[in-house]
């Protein structure tokens, strides 16, 4: 069960669950654009969520925003709730692929994954929560494989640019790439930028329960991956990056863990030598550093106890100095924002055997660039990942299972699809 033609009895190719959420509304618009790009009526899709009136209102707003008045009447609405398993099962039986936009995933994600596995629907999410992603792999990989179902997590800004960017850089390197660092920079327009507090909520709960993630990883008991060409030296918790000419910190999202899981899959399943990877994010100049240190100290203090977490969840704008807001960014802010992810790699040139006293002797620099990362780039990535899964079954891993984007899509045209939709991969 790996493509629309294999399950013609299912009425929908794509079904957006949680379409009325902040990110879900933009995923809906992106699916509508994708449907308009193909032959008329070839992509069958629907929206799902708890409230039919809210979903119908959302379709009306999307129709107005896209200038497609027929949209509000031409898209089916399905009522489903994560707390009602029968409704999830019914929803999943109607779709080839469920695009799950309901977070935080640590609270609401597993019920959807379980329903997809048990009812034969592929599942794509945009989670940036390592605990959820890794727990789903531990609990559902074998069952999904037996069912021929593909569960692909983190198919958004966390973490496709990083994961596919590593594979792109490796493929462009003339020789054997062994170590790679990435530096994320985000550019805001004249109206500034903000992030919806859904991401903030996930961070609060994730940091508060970090011990659970460590216990989960100890259960897996994976052997260390082989190190070729010397171990990658990690940088400090705050440093000035000569690469991007600004102060930088280790990237706190799911990218490093997702990339490691991809590299493990490629090593264990395809005997491809793993690339060591470290991710960093630029924070700007000295004044930005002061804000970051102050906000980080307050966050770390408050997240340790329940009252502090309640304050963080109730007042995201206050404790993040306006970065996270309950209203999220405006469309003007999104239109003027962009991201750039620069990769700096080292390895052994063609004709040189890895190892030896000299160490790596060749370098490469690549970049992934795109529009505003959270609500423009993420919907593009999620939808193109879904279309890749829908149409390129032969290039997926041979069995179903729970995969990272890189593990699922390494041999597909996902990078080319993203390139055509404004998220570019290039050698600098």
C-alpha positions in Angstrom: 0.0 0.0 0.0 2.3 2.8 -1.2 0.4 4.9 -3.7 -3.0 6.3 -4.6 -3.4 3.8 -7.4 -2.9 0.8 -5.0 -5.9 1.9 -2.8 -8.4 3.3 -5.3 -11.3 2.6 -2.9 -10.1 5.3 -0.5 -12.0 8.5 -1.4 -9.1 10.9 -0.5 -5.4 10.9 -1.4 -4.6 13.5 1.3 -6.6 14.3 4.5 -5.5 17.2 6.7 -6.2 16.5 10.3 -6.2 19.6 12.5 -6.8 21.9 9.6 -8.4 24.5 11.8 -5.2 24.9 13.9 -2.8 27.8 13.3 -0.4 25.8 11.1 -3.1 23.6 9.7 -4.8 26.5 8.0 -1.7 27.2 6.0 -1.3 23.5 5.2 -4.8 23.6 3.8 -4.0 26.5 1.6 -0.9 24.7 0.3 -2.8 21.5 -0.4 -5.3 23.6 -2.4 -2.4 25.1 -4.4 -1.0 21.7 -5.1 -4.4 20.4 -6.2 -4.6 23.4 -8.6 -1.2 22.6 -10.1 -2.2 19.1 -11.2 -4.8 17.9 -13.7 -8.3 19.0 -12.7 -9.7 16.8 -9.9 -6.7 14.4 -9.9 -5.8 15.1 -6.2 -8.6 14.2 -4.0 -8.4 15.7 -0.5 -10.5 16.6 2.6 -10.1 18.3 5.9 -10.8 16.9 9.4 -11.0 18.1 13.0 -13.3 18.3 16.0 -15.6 21.1 14.8 -17.4 21.1 11.5 -18.4 24.8 11.7 -14.8 25.9 12.3 -13.6 23.8 9.4 -16.3 25.2 7.1 -15.3 28.7 8.2 -11.7 28.0 7.5 -12.5 26.7 4.0 -14.4 30.0 3.4 -11.4 32.1 4.5 -9.0 30.0 2.5 -11.3 30.4 -0.6 -11.2 34.1 -0.2 -7.4 34.2 0.4 -6.7 32.1 -2.7 -9.3 33.6 -4.9 -11.0 30.3 -5.4 -14.7 30.6 -4.3 -15.4 27.0 -5.3 -13.1 25.8 -2.6 -15.5 26.3 0.3 -18.1 24.1 -1.3 -15.9 21.6 -3.0 -13.9 20.1 -0.1 -15.3 17.5 2.2 -15.3 17.9 5.9 -14.8 15.0 8.3 -15.4 15.3 12.1 -12.7 13.4 14.1 -11.3 13.8 17.6 -8.1 12.4 19.2 -10.2 11.4 22.2 -12.6 9.4 20.2 -10.7 6.4 18.7 -13.6 5.3 16.5 -13.7 8.7 14.8 -10.0 8.5 14.1 -10.3 5.0 12.7 -13.1 6.1 10.4 -11.1 9.1 9.3 -8.0 7.0 8.6 -9.9 4.4 6.6 -10.9 7.1 4.1 -7.4 8.5 3.3 -4.3 7.2 1.6 -2.2 9.8 3.6 -3.1 11.7 6.8 -1.3 15.0 7.3 -1.4 15.4 11.0 -1.2 19.0 12.2 -2.5 18.4 15.8 0.1 19.2 18.4 1.7 19.2 20.8 2.3 15.7 19.5 3.4 14.4 22.9 -0.2 14.7 24.0 -2.2 14.2 20.8 0.1 12.5 18.3 0.2 8.9 19.3 -3.5 8.3 18.9 -3.3 9.4 15.3 -0.3 7.3 14.5 -1.9 4.2 16.1 -5.1 4.8 14.1 -3.2 5.1 10.9 -1.2 2.0 11.5 -4.3 0.0 12.4 -6.3 1.3 9.5 -3.8 1.3 6.6 -3.2 5.1 6.2 0.2 6.6 5.8 1.0 9.4 8.3 3.0 12.6 7.9 3.5 15.1 10.7 5.5 18.3 11.4 6.6 17.5 14.9 9.8 19.0 16.3 9.6 16.9 19.4 12.4 14.3 19.7 10.6 12.4 22.4 7.5 11.8 20.3 9.4 11.0 17.2 11.7 8.5 18.8 8.9 6.9 20.9 6.8 6.4 17.8 9.7 4.6 16.1 10.2 2.4 19.1 6.6 1.5 19.6 5.2 1.3 16.0 8.0 0.6 13.5 7.5 -3.2 13.3 3.7 -3.0 13.3 3.8 -0.3 10.6 6.3 -2.4 8.5 4.0 -5.4 8.8 1.1 -3.3 7.6 3.0 -1.6 4.8 2.3 1.8 6.3 4.8 4.6 6.2 5.0 6.9 9.3 7.2 9.8 8.4 7.8 12.4 11.2 9.2 15.9 11.3 8.2 16.8 7.7 8.4 20.5 8.2 11.0 23.1 8.9 11.9 20.8 11.7 13.7 18.9 10.1 13.6 18.4 6.3 16.0 21.3 5.4 18.6 19.8 7.8 18.1 16.1 7.1 17.8 16.4 3.3 20.5 19.1 3.3 23.0 16.7 4.9 22.1 14.1 2.1 22.4 16.8 -0.6 25.8 17.9 0.7 27.0 14.4 0.9 25.9 13.7 -2.7 27.5 16.9 -4.0 30.8 16.2 -2.3 33.5 14.8 -4.6 34.9 12.1 -2.3 33.7 11.0 1.1 32.1 13.5 3.4 32.8 12.8 7.1 31.8 15.8 9.2 29.2 18.6 8.7 28.1 21.6 10.6 25.0 23.8 9.8 24.2 27.4 10.7 20.7 28.6 10.6 19.9 32.3 10.1 16.5 33.8 9.9 15.7 37.2 8.4 12.7 39.2 9.4 11.2 41.9 7.3 10.2 45.5 8.3 7.2 44.2 10.2 9.3 42.0 12.4 8.6 38.3 13.1 7.0 36.1 15.6 6.2 32.4 16.2 2.9 30.9 17.3 2.9 29.7 20.9 2.2 26.1 19.9 5.9 25.8 19.4 6.6 27.4 22.7 4.2 24.9 24.4 6.0 22.0 22.9 9.3 23.4 24.1 8.1 23.9 27.7 6.8 20.4 28.0 9.8 18.9 26.2 12.4 20.5 28.5 10.3 19.7 31.6 10.2 16.0 30.7 13.7 15.7 29.2 14.6 12.8 31.5 11.9 10.7 29.8 13.7 11.2 26.5 17.0 9.9 28.0 15.2 6.9 29.5 13.7 6.2 26.0 17.1 6.3 24.3 18.5 3.9 26.9 15.8 1.4 26.0 16.9 1.4 22.3 20.5 0.4 23.2 21.9 1.3 19.8 25.6 0.7 19.1 27.7 3.8 18.4 28.0 4.7 14.8 31.5 4.4 13.3 33.6 7.6 13.2 35.6 8.2 10.1 38.3 10.8 9.9 38.3 11.9 13.5 35.6 13.0 15.8 33.7 16.2 15.1 34.6 18.8 17.8 31.6 20.4 19.3 31.5 24.1 19.8 30.6 26.0 23.0 27.1 27.0 24.2 27.6 30.5 22.9 30.3 31.6 20.4 30.9 34.1 17.6 30.7 32.3 14.3 33.1 33.4 11.6 31.0 31.4 9.1 27.9 33.6 9.5 29.4 36.6 11.2 27.2 36.6 14.3 26.9 35.0 17.7 25.6 31.5 17.6 24.3 28.7 19.9 23.6 25.0 19.4 20.3 24.5 17.7 17.8 23.3 20.3 15.3 21.7 17.9 15.0 18.1 16.7 17.3 18.5 13.7 20.4 16.8 15.3 18.5 13.8 16.5 16.6 13.4 13.2 19.8 13.5 11.2 21.5 11.0 13.6 18.5 8.6 13.1 18.8 9.0 9.3 22.5 8.3 9.4 21.9 5.2 11.5 19.3 3.9 9.0 21.6 4.5 6.0 24.5 2.8 7.8 22.5 -0.2 9.1 20.2 -0.8 6.1 22.4 0.4 3.2 26.0 0.3 4.5 26.5 4.0 3.7 29.2 5.6 5.9 27.6 8.0 8.4 28.3 11.7 8.4 28.9 13.4 11.8 26.7 16.4 12.2 26.3 19.4 14.5 23.6 22.1 14.2 23.9 25.7 15.3 21.7 28.8 15.0 22.7 32.4 14.7 21.2 34.8 17.3 22.6 38.1 16.0 24.7 40.8 17.7 25.6 41.5 21.3 22.2 43.0 22.3 20.5 39.8 21.0 22.8 37.7 23.1 21.9 39.6 26.2 18.2 39.0 25.6 18.8 35.3 24.8 20.8 34.7 28.0 18.2 36.5 30.1 15.3 34.7 28.5 17.1 31.4 28.6 17.9 31.7 32.3 14.3 32.6 33.2 13.0 29.8 31.0 15.3 27.2 32.6 14.4 28.3 36.1 10.6 28.3 35.6 10.4 25.1 33.6 11.7 23.2 36.6 8.4 23.4 38.6 4.7 23.3 37.8 3.9 26.9 38.8 6.7 28.2 36.6 5.5 26.1 33.7 2.0 27.5 34.1 3.5 31.0 33.9 5.5 30.2 30.8 2.5 28.7 29.1 0.2 31.6 30.1 2.6 34.4 29.1 4.7 33.3 26.2 5.1 36.8 24.8 6.4 38.2 28.1 9.0 35.4 28.8 10.2 35.2 25.2 10.6 39.0 24.7 7.9 38.9 22.0 9.3 36.1 19.9 6.4 33.7 20.7 2.8 35.0 20.7 -0.6 33.5 21.0 -1.7 35.2 17.8 1.3 34.1 15.8 2.8 36.1 12.9 0.7 38.2 10.5 0.6 37.4 6.8 2.7 40.6 6.2 5.4 39.3 8.6 5.4 35.9 6.9 5.7 37.4 3.4 8.8 39.4 4.4 10.6 36.7 6.3 13.0 34.0 5.1 15.6 31.5 6.3 19.0 30.2 5.2 20.7 27.1 6.4 24.4 27.0 5.6 26.3 23.7 5.7 30.1 23.5 6.1 31.5 20.0 5.4 34.9 18.3 5.4 36.0 15.0 4.1 38.4 13.0 1.9 38.8 13.9 -1.7 38.3 11.4 -4.5 41.2 9.0 -4.6 42.1 9.3 -1.0 41.4 6.5 1.5 39.6 7.8 4.7 41.8 7.8 7.7 45.5 8.3 8.2 47.5 11.0 9.9 46.6 13.8 7.5 42.9 13.7 8.2 40.2 15.2 6.0 41.6 17.3 3.1 38.6 18.6 1.2 35.8 21.0 2.0 32.4 21.9 0.7 29.8 24.6 1.5 26.1 24.3 0.6 23.0 26.2 1.5 19.2 25.6 1.8 17.2 28.7 1.5 13.5 29.4 1.6 10.6 31.6 2.7 9.4 32.1 6.3 10.1 28.9 8.0 7.2 28.1 10.3 4.1 28.8 8.3 5.2 29.2 4.7 8.1 26.8 4.3 6.6 24.1 6.6 3.4 23.7 4.7 5.3 23.5 1.4 7.6 20.8 2.8 4.7 18.8 4.4 2.7 18.8 1.2 5.6 18.0 -1.1 6.6 15.2 1.2 3.1 13.8 1.1 3.0 14.0 -2.7 6.4 12.3 -2.9 5.0 9.5 -0.7 1.9 9.3 -2.9 3.6 9.2 -6.2 7.1 7.7 -5.7 6.4 4.4 -3.9 9.2 2.6 -5.8 11.8 4.8 -4.3 10.8 4.5 -0.7 12.2 1.9 1.7 10.9 -1.5 0.6 8.7 -2.1 3.7 6.6 0.3 5.7 7.7 1.5 9.1 8.5 4.7 11.1 11.1 6.8 9.3 12.9 10.1 9.4 12.5 12.2 6.2 16.0 11.4 5.0 15.4 7.6 5.6 12.1 7.7 3.7 13.0 10.1 0.9 16.8 9.7 0.2 16.2 8.1 -3.2 13.2 10.2 -4.2 12.8 13.6 -6.0 11.8 15.5 -2.8 14.7 17.9 -3.1 13.7 18.7 -6.7 10.1 19.1 -5.7 11.0 21.6 -2.9 13.3 23.4 -5.3 10.4 24.0 -7.7 8.4 25.4 -4.8 10.8 28.0 -3.5 13.0 26.0 -1.1 16.3 25.8 -2.9 19.4 23.5 -2.3 22.7 24.7 -3.8 26.5 24.5 -3.6 27.9 27.8 -2.6 
